[in-house]
């Protein structure tokens, strides 16, 4: 009687087929894992971009014409934007600071950084700024002032909001809006037109700032 069974060739063919199926399955799983990792990275980058743009928008919308020790109300240079913002929450003045905060955005090594300090009038060379990275892969930061007359707008975009602009706007009035361009490696050029705080709100902030400075125990703003 002939016994039923597999020949050596059949076994080898079966093993080869299973090996091919296993390799194909492993390749599919690896591809899915890479795709998942790339998706997670893309989502994380998008969330960081959204957070950065939201924080920049909040900062810019709260800009006030508060002159600092550098004699600038608003400084916009190549890859740099510096200003003083209001609305830094300080309930009942319990912290020894005002509601004003100096903020600087700059680019270093393709990274957008945000710097801030507790007091507005920081002495030159004083190491009191807190610096943190906001967004990687940023190659350039551009700012244009909007809402001026054409002549003044051209000068503002050429010199930034420097002493030249202050001398022509003696009231310390800020431009009504800013055009912000952020050049990124992953998302291209991102543009935002941001309105600044109306002067009525600015005056109210300045009034509260003056009241806080008159209160005993408060630090200088």
ChimeraX commands (.cxc) that place a marker at each C-alpha (Angstrom):
marker #1 position 0.00,0.00,0.00 radius 0.5
marker #1 position 1.26,3.49,-0.90 radius 0.5
marker #1 position 1.38,5.92,2.03 radius 0.5
marker #1 position -0.16,9.39,1.60 radius 0.5
marker #1 position 2.07,12.38,2.39 radius 0.5
marker #1 position 4.02,15.35,1.03 radius 0.5
marker #1 position 7.15,15.07,-0.93 radius 0.5
marker #1 position 10.21,17.12,-0.11 radius 0.5
marker #1 position 9.59,19.33,-3.13 radius 0.5
marker #1 position 6.04,20.06,-2.01 radius 0.5
marker #1 position 7.22,20.95,1.47 radius 0.5
marker #1 position 9.89,23.29,0.11 radius 0.5
marker #1 position 7.38,24.98,-2.20 radius 0.5
marker #1 position 4.96,25.45,0.70 radius 0.5
marker #1 position 7.68,26.92,2.91 radius 0.5
marker #1 position 8.75,29.27,0.13 radius 0.5
marker #1 position 5.17,30.45,-0.40 radius 0.5
marker #1 position 4.69,31.05,3.32 radius 0.5
marker #1 position 7.98,32.96,3.46 radius 0.5
marker #1 position 6.89,35.20,0.59 radius 0.5
marker #1 position 3.54,35.81,2.27 radius 0.5
marker #1 position 5.31,36.59,5.55 radius 0.5
marker #1 position 7.69,39.04,3.91 radius 0.5
marker #1 position 4.83,40.74,2.07 radius 0.5
marker #1 position 2.84,41.01,5.29 radius 0.5
marker #1 position 5.83,42.43,7.14 radius 0.5
marker #1 position 6.37,44.98,4.37 radius 0.5
marker #1 position 2.71,46.02,4.53 radius 0.5
marker #1 position 2.86,46.36,8.33 radius 0.5
marker #1 position 6.09,48.39,8.14 radius 0.5
marker #1 position 4.57,50.65,5.50 radius 0.5
marker #1 position 1.48,51.16,7.65 radius 0.5
marker #1 position 3.64,51.97,10.68 radius 0.5
marker #1 position 5.73,54.47,8.71 radius 0.5
marker #1 position 2.57,56.06,7.33 radius 0.5
marker #1 position 1.14,56.27,10.84 radius 0.5
marker #1 position 4.33,57.86,12.18 radius 0.5
marker #1 position 4.43,60.34,9.31 radius 0.5
marker #1 position 0.77,61.19,9.89 radius 0.5
marker #1 position 1.38,61.71,13.60 radius 0.5
marker #1 position 4.38,63.94,12.85 radius 0.5
marker #1 position 2.37,65.93,10.31 radius 0.5
marker #1 position -0.49,66.35,12.80 radius 0.5
marker #1 position 1.94,67.41,15.53 radius 0.5
marker #1 position 3.58,69.93,13.19 radius 0.5
marker #1 position 0.18,71.28,12.14 radius 0.5
marker #1 position -0.91,71.62,15.77 radius 0.5
marker #1 position 2.33,73.45,16.60 radius 0.5
marker #1 position 1.84,75.74,13.60 radius 0.5
marker #1 position -1.73,76.51,14.65 radius 0.5
marker #1 position -0.66,77.19,18.24 radius 0.5
marker #1 position 2.19,79.45,17.11 radius 0.5
marker #1 position 0.01,81.47,14.76 radius 0.5
marker #1 position -2.69,81.77,17.44 radius 0.5
marker #1 position -0.19,83.06,19.99 radius 0.5
marker #1 position 1.31,85.52,17.48 radius 0.5
marker #1 position -2.18,86.75,16.61 radius 0.5
marker #1 position -3.07,87.23,20.27 radius 0.5
marker #1 position 0.19,89.08,20.92 radius 0.5
marker #1 position -0.19,91.39,17.94 radius 0.5
marker #1 position -3.85,92.16,18.64 radius 0.5
marker #1 position -2.80,93.40,22.09 radius 0.5
marker #1 position 0.07,95.64,20.95 radius 0.5
marker #1 position 0.09,99.02,22.71 radius 0.5
marker #1 position 2.15,102.16,21.96 radius 0.5
marker #1 position 4.25,101.78,25.07 radius 0.5
marker #1 position 7.70,103.28,24.56 radius 0.5
marker #1 position 10.50,101.09,25.93 radius 0.5
marker #1 position 14.07,101.79,26.96 radius 0.5
marker #1 position 15.03,101.35,23.29 radius 0.5
marker #1 position 12.78,104.31,22.32 radius 0.5
marker #1 position 10.69,102.12,20.03 radius 0.5
marker #1 position 6.94,101.57,20.13 radius 0.5
marker #1 position 7.04,98.84,17.50 radius 0.5
marker #1 position 10.19,97.46,15.89 radius 0.5
marker #1 position 10.04,95.41,12.69 radius 0.5
marker #1 position 13.32,94.42,11.07 radius 0.5
marker #1 position 14.51,91.50,8.99 radius 0.5
marker #1 position 13.44,88.30,10.77 radius 0.5
marker #1 position 12.54,90.24,13.92 radius 0.5
marker #1 position 9.39,91.73,15.44 radius 0.5
marker #1 position 9.45,93.44,18.85 radius 0.5
marker #1 position 6.68,95.23,20.71 radius 0.5
marker #1 position 4.88,95.67,24.02 radius 0.5
marker #1 position 1.55,93.95,24.52 radius 0.5
marker #1 position -1.21,94.44,27.07 radius 0.5
marker #1 position -3.64,91.97,28.58 radius 0.5
marker #1 position -1.07,89.94,30.54 radius 0.5
marker #1 position -3.48,88.78,33.21 radius 0.5
marker #1 position -2.64,90.03,36.70 radius 0.5
marker #1 position -5.77,89.68,38.88 radius 0.5
marker #1 position -6.06,92.45,41.46 radius 0.5
marker #1 position -2.38,93.22,40.94 radius 0.5
marker #1 position -1.29,90.29,43.12 radius 0.5
marker #1 position 1.92,89.85,41.14 radius 0.5
marker #1 position 4.65,92.55,41.36 radius 0.5
marker #1 position 4.26,93.45,37.70 radius 0.5
marker #1 position 1.88,95.24,35.36 radius 0.5
marker #1 position -0.38,93.82,32.65 radius 0.5
marker #1 position 2.16,94.87,30.02 radius 0.5
marker #1 position 4.74,92.49,28.59 radius 0.5
marker #1 position 7.61,93.06,26.13 radius 0.5
marker #1 position 7.65,90.42,23.39 radius 0.5
marker #1 position 10.25,89.67,20.72 radius 0.5
marker #1 position 9.86,87.22,17.83 radius 0.5
marker #1 position 13.06,86.30,16.00 radius 0.5
marker #1 position 14.51,83.56,13.80 radius 0.5
marker #1 position 17.65,81.66,14.70 radius 0.5
marker #1 position 18.87,78.54,12.90 radius 0.5
marker #1 position 15.55,78.10,11.03 radius 0.5
marker #1 position 13.56,78.23,14.25 radius 0.5
marker #1 position 11.06,80.89,15.29 radius 0.5
marker #1 position 11.68,81.98,18.89 radius 0.5
marker #1 position 9.51,83.98,21.29 radius 0.5
marker #1 position 11.15,86.04,24.01 radius 0.5
marker #1 position 9.36,87.82,26.82 radius 0.5
marker #1 position 10.22,89.59,30.06 radius 0.5
marker #1 position 8.43,90.43,33.29 radius 0.5
marker #1 position 9.02,94.19,33.08 radius 0.5
marker #1 position 8.82,96.46,30.05 radius 0.5
marker #1 position 11.81,98.66,30.88 radius 0.5
marker #1 position 14.58,96.07,30.84 radius 0.5
marker #1 position 18.11,97.46,31.07 radius 0.5
marker #1 position 20.45,96.78,28.17 radius 0.5
marker #1 position 22.31,93.54,28.65 radius 0.5
marker #1 position 20.08,92.44,31.50 radius 0.5
marker #1 position 19.45,88.70,31.33 radius 0.5
marker #1 position 15.75,88.80,32.17 radius 0.5
marker #1 position 14.13,87.55,28.97 radius 0.5
marker #1 position 12.61,84.08,28.80 radius 0.5
marker #1 position 13.27,82.46,25.45 radius 0.5
marker #1 position 11.47,79.46,23.99 radius 0.5
marker #1 position 11.26,77.85,20.54 radius 0.5
marker #1 position 7.88,78.15,18.85 radius 0.5
marker #1 position 8.18,76.60,15.38 radius 0.5
marker #1 position 10.94,74.78,13.52 radius 0.5
marker #1 position 11.58,75.02,9.79 radius 0.5
marker #1 position 10.98,78.79,9.59 radius 0.5
marker #1 position 13.30,80.54,7.14 radius 0.5
marker #1 position 12.03,84.13,7.18 radius 0.5
marker #1 position 9.71,86.53,9.01 radius 0.5
marker #1 position 8.35,89.61,7.23 radius 0.5
marker #1 position 6.13,92.39,8.56 radius 0.5
marker #1 position 4.39,95.20,6.69 radius 0.5
marker #1 position 2.41,98.03,8.26 radius 0.5
marker #1 position -1.05,98.60,6.81 radius 0.5
marker #1 position -3.43,101.53,7.03 radius 0.5
marker #1 position -0.95,104.42,6.80 radius 0.5
marker #1 position -0.95,106.89,3.97 radius 0.5
marker #1 position 1.13,105.59,1.06 radius 0.5
marker #1 position 4.12,107.85,1.83 radius 0.5
marker #1 position 4.18,107.00,5.52 radius 0.5
marker #1 position 3.49,103.32,4.83 radius 0.5
marker #1 position 6.50,103.15,2.49 radius 0.5
marker #1 position 8.70,104.76,5.14 radius 0.5
marker #1 position 7.36,102.45,7.81 radius 0.5
marker #1 position 8.11,99.37,5.75 radius 0.5
marker #1 position 11.59,100.68,4.98 radius 0.5
marker #1 position 12.62,101.68,8.49 radius 0.5
marker #1 position 10.31,99.70,10.74 radius 0.5
marker #1 position 8.46,101.62,13.42 radius 0.5
marker #1 position 11.55,103.53,14.44 radius 0.5
marker #1 position 12.18,107.02,15.74 radius 0.5
marker #1 position 11.51,108.28,12.21 radius 0.5
marker #1 position 7.94,107.01,12.37 radius 0.5
marker #1 position 7.44,108.18,15.95 radius 0.5
marker #1 position 8.46,111.71,15.02 radius 0.5
marker #1 position 5.75,111.78,12.36 radius 0.5
marker #1 position 3.15,110.24,14.67 radius 0.5
marker #1 position 3.83,112.15,17.87 radius 0.5
marker #1 position 0.77,110.67,19.58 radius 0.5
marker #1 position 2.37,107.23,19.56 radius 0.5
marker #1 position -0.41,105.92,17.34 radius 0.5
marker #1 position 0.20,102.45,15.94 radius 0.5
marker #1 position -0.68,101.25,12.44 radius 0.5
marker #1 position -4.25,99.93,12.18 radius 0.5
marker #1 position -3.07,96.55,10.93 radius 0.5
marker #1 position -0.04,94.40,10.18 radius 0.5
marker #1 position 0.63,92.01,7.32 radius 0.5
marker #1 position 2.62,89.08,8.67 radius 0.5
marker #1 position 4.45,86.62,6.41 radius 0.5
marker #1 position 6.02,83.47,7.84 radius 0.5
marker #1 position 8.16,81.46,5.41 radius 0.5
marker #1 position 8.26,77.76,6.32 radius 0.5
marker #1 position 9.84,74.68,4.80 radius 0.5
marker #1 position 6.78,72.46,5.28 radius 0.5
marker #1 position 3.87,74.83,4.66 radius 0.5
marker #1 position 5.28,77.45,2.30 radius 0.5
marker #1 position 4.49,81.12,2.92 radius 0.5
marker #1 position 1.79,81.79,5.51 radius 0.5
marker #1 position 0.19,85.25,5.43 radius 0.5
marker #1 position -2.03,86.87,8.02 radius 0.5
marker #1 position -3.54,90.35,8.14 radius 0.5
marker #1 position -3.93,91.23,11.82 radius 0.5
marker #1 position -5.81,94.20,13.24 radius 0.5
marker #1 position -4.31,96.00,16.21 radius 0.5
marker #1 position -6.19,97.04,19.34 radius 0.5
marker #1 position -8.40,100.13,18.87 radius 0.5
marker #1 position -7.02,103.26,20.53 radius 0.5
marker #1 position -9.93,103.39,22.99 radius 0.5
marker #1 position -8.87,100.05,24.47 radius 0.5
marker #1 position -5.24,101.12,24.43 radius 0.5
marker #1 position -6.08,104.24,26.44 radius 0.5
marker #1 position -7.98,102.12,28.97 radius 0.5
marker #1 position -4.97,99.82,29.32 radius 0.5
marker #1 position -2.67,102.79,29.81 radius 0.5
marker #1 position -5.02,104.15,32.49 radius 0.5
marker #1 position -4.92,100.83,34.40 radius 0.5
marker #1 position -1.14,100.73,34.00 radius 0.5
marker #1 position -0.81,104.20,35.53 radius 0.5
marker #1 position -3.08,103.23,38.44 radius 0.5
marker #1 position -1.02,100.12,39.15 radius 0.5
marker #1 position 2.20,102.11,39.15 radius 0.5
marker #1 position 0.73,104.41,41.79 radius 0.5
marker #1 position -0.18,101.52,44.08 radius 0.5
marker #1 position 2.40,100.72,46.78 radius 0.5
marker #1 position 4.17,97.40,46.50 radius 0.5
marker #1 position 3.86,97.10,42.74 radius 0.5
marker #1 position 6.96,96.74,40.59 radius 0.5
marker #1 position 7.83,99.12,37.82 radius 0.5
marker #1 position 6.30,98.17,34.46 radius 0.5
marker link #1:1,2 radius 0.2
marker link #1:2,3 radius 0.2
marker link #1:3,4 radius 0.2
marker link #1:4,5 radius 0.2
marker link #1:5,6 radius 0.2
marker link #1:6,7 radius 0.2
marker link #1:7,8 radius 0.2
marker link #1:8,9 radius 0.2
marker link #1:9,10 radius 0.2
marker link #1:10,11 radius 0.2
marker link #1:11,12 radius 0.2
marker link #1:12,13 radius 0.2
marker link #1:13,14 radius 0.2
marker link #1:14,15 radius 0.2
marker link #1:15,16 radius 0.2
marker link #1:16,17 radius 0.2
marker link #1:17,18 radius 0.2
marker link #1:18,19 radius 0.2
marker link #1:19,20 radius 0.2
marker link #1:20,21 radius 0.2
marker link #1:21,22 radius 0.2
marker link #1:22,23 radius 0.2
marker link #1:23,24 radius 0.2
marker link #1:24,25 radius 0.2
marker link #1:25,26 radius 0.2
marker link #1:26,27 radius 0.2
marker link #1:27,28 radius 0.2
marker link #1:28,29 radius 0.2
marker link #1:29,30 radius 0.2
marker link #1:30,31 radius 0.2
marker link #1:31,32 radius 0.2
marker link #1:32,33 radius 0.2
marker link #1:33,34 radius 0.2
marker link #1:34,35 radius 0.2
marker link #1:35,36 radius 0.2
marker link #1:36,37 radius 0.2
marker link #1:37,38 radius 0.2
marker link #1:38,39 radius 0.2
marker link #1:39,40 radius 0.2
marker link #1:40,41 radius 0.2
marker link #1:41,42 radius 0.2
marker link #1:42,43 radius 0.2
marker link #1:43,44 radius 0.2
marker link #1:44,45 radius 0.2
marker link #1:45,46 radius 0.2
marker link #1:46,47 radius 0.2
marker link #1:47,48 radius 0.2
marker link #1:48,49 radius 0.2
marker link #1:49,50 radius 0.2
marker link #1:50,51 radius 0.2
marker link #1:51,52 radius 0.2
marker link #1:52,53 radius 0.2
marker link #1:53,54 radius 0.2
marker link #1:54,55 radius 0.2
marker link #1:55,56 radius 0.2
marker link #1:56,57 radius 0.2
marker link #1:57,58 radius 0.2
marker link #1:58,59 radius 0.2
marker link #1:59,60 radius 0.2
marker link #1:60,61 radius 0.2
marker link #1:61,62 radius 0.2
marker link #1:62,63 radius 0.2
marker link #1:63,64 radius 0.2
marker link #1:64,65 radius 0.2
marker link #1:65,66 radius 0.2
marker link #1:66,67 radius 0.2
marker link #1:67,68 radius 0.2
marker link #1:68,69 radius 0.2
marker link #1:69,70 radius 0.2
marker link #1:70,71 radius 0.2
marker link #1:71,72 radius 0.2
marker link #1:72,73 radius 0.2
marker link #1:73,74 radius 0.2
marker link #1:74,75 radius 0.2
marker link #1:75,76 radius 0.2
marker link #1:76,77 radius 0.2
marker link #1:77,78 radius 0.2
marker link #1:78,79 radius 0.2
marker link #1:79,80 radius 0.2
marker link #1:80,81 radius 0.2
marker link #1:81,82 radius 0.2
marker link #1:82,83 radius 0.2
marker link #1:83,84 radius 0.2
marker link #1:84,85 radius 0.2
marker link #1:85,86 radius 0.2
marker link #1:86,87 radius 0.2
marker link #1:87,88 radius 0.2
marker link #1:88,89 radius 0.2
marker link #1:89,90 radius 0.2
marker link #1:90,91 radius 0.2
marker link #1:91,92 radius 0.2
marker link #1:92,93 radius 0.2
marker link #1:93,94 radius 0.2
marker link #1:94,95 radius 0.2
marker link #1:95,96 radius 0.2
marker link #1:96,97 radius 0.2
marker link #1:97,98 radius 0.2
marker link #1:98,99 radius 0.2
marker link #1:99,100 radius 0.2
marker link #1:100,101 radius 0.2
marker link #1:101,102 radius 0.2
marker link #1:102,103 radius 0.2
marker link #1:103,104 radius 0.2
marker link #1:104,105 radius 0.2
marker link #1:105,106 radius 0.2
marker link #1:106,107 radius 0.2
marker link #1:107,108 radius 0.2
marker link #1:108,109 radius 0.2
marker link #1:109,110 radius 0.2
marker link #1:110,111 radius 0.2
marker link #1:111,112 radius 0.2
marker link #1:112,113 radius 0.2
marker link #1:113,114 radius 0.2
marker link #1:114,115 radius 0.2
marker link #1:115,116 radius 0.2
marker link #1:116,117 radius 0.2
marker link #1:117,118 radius 0.2
marker link #1:118,119 radius 0.2
marker link #1:119,120 radius 0.2
marker link #1:120,121 radius 0.2
marker link #1:121,122 radius 0.2
marker link #1:122,123 radius 0.2
marker link #1:123,124 radius 0.2
marker link #1:124,125 radius 0.2
marker link #1:125,126 radius 0.2
marker link #1:126,127 radius 0.2
marker link #1:127,128 radius 0.2
marker link #1:128,129 radius 0.2
marker link #1:129,130 radius 0.2
marker link #1:130,131 radius 0.2
marker link #1:131,132 radius 0.2
marker link #1:132,133 radius 0.2
marker link #1:133,134 radius 0.2
marker link #1:134,135 radius 0.2
marker link #1:135,136 radius 0.2
marker link #1:136,137 radius 0.2
marker link #1:137,138 radius 0.2
marker link #1:138,139 radius 0.2
marker link #1:139,140 radius 0.2
marker link #1:140,141 radius 0.2
marker link #1:141,142 radius 0.2
marker link #1:142,143 radius 0.2
marker link #1:143,144 radius 0.2
marker link #1:144,145 radius 0.2
marker link #1:145,146 radius 0.2
marker link #1:146,147 radius 0.2
marker link #1:147,148 radius 0.2
marker link #1:148,149 radius 0.2
marker link #1:149,150 radius 0.2
marker link #1:150,151 radius 0.2
marker link #1:151,152 radius 0.2
marker link #1:152,153 radius 0.2
marker link #1:153,154 radius 0.2
marker link #1:154,155 radius 0.2
marker link #1:155,156 radius 0.2
marker link #1:156,157 radius 0.2
marker link #1:157,158 radius 0.2
marker link #1:158,159 radius 0.2
marker link #1:159,160 radius 0.2
marker link #1:160,161 radius 0.2
marker link #1:161,162 radius 0.2
marker link #1:162,163 radius 0.2
marker link #1:163,164 radius 0.2
marker link #1:164,165 radius 0.2
marker link #1:165,166 radius 0.2
marker link #1:166,167 radius 0.2
marker link #1:167,168 radius 0.2
marker link #1:168,169 radius 0.2
marker link #1:169,170 radius 0.2
marker link #1:170,171 radius 0.2
marker link #1:171,172 radius 0.2
marker link #1:172,173 radius 0.2
marker link #1:173,174 radius 0.2
marker link #1:174,175 radius 0.2
marker link #1:175,176 radius 0.2
marker link #1:176,177 radius 0.2
marker link #1:177,178 radius 0.2
marker link #1:178,179 radius 0.2
marker link #1:179,180 radius 0.2
marker link #1:180,181 radius 0.2
marker link #1:181,182 radius 0.2
marker link #1:182,183 radius 0.2
marker link #1:183,184 radius 0.2
marker link #1:184,185 radius 0.2
marker link #1:185,186 radius 0.2
marker link #1:186,187 radius 0.2
marker link #1:187,188 radius 0.2
marker link #1:188,189 radius 0.2
marker link #1:189,190 radius 0.2
marker link #1:190,191 radius 0.2
marker link #1:191,192 radius 0.2
marker link #1:192,193 radius 0.2
marker link #1:193,194 radius 0.2
marker link #1:194,195 radius 0.2
marker link #1:195,196 radius 0.2
marker link #1:196,197 radius 0.2
marker link #1:197,198 radius 0.2
marker link #1:198,199 radius 0.2
marker link #1:199,200 radius 0.2
marker link #1:200,201 radius 0.2
marker link #1:201,202 radius 0.2
marker link #1:202,203 radius 0.2
marker link #1:203,204 radius 0.2
marker link #1:204,205 radius 0.2
marker link #1:205,206 radius 0.2
marker link #1:206,207 radius 0.2
marker link #1:207,208 radius 0.2
marker link #1:208,209 radius 0.2
marker link #1:209,210 radius 0.2
marker link #1:210,211 radius 0.2
marker link #1:211,212 radius 0.2
marker link #1:212,213 radius 0.2
marker link #1:213,214 radius 0.2
marker link #1:214,215 radius 0.2
marker link #1:215,216 radius 0.2
marker link #1:216,217 radius 0.2
marker link #1:217,218 radius 0.2
marker link #1:218,219 radius 0.2
marker link #1:219,220 radius 0.2
marker link #1:220,221 radius 0.2
view
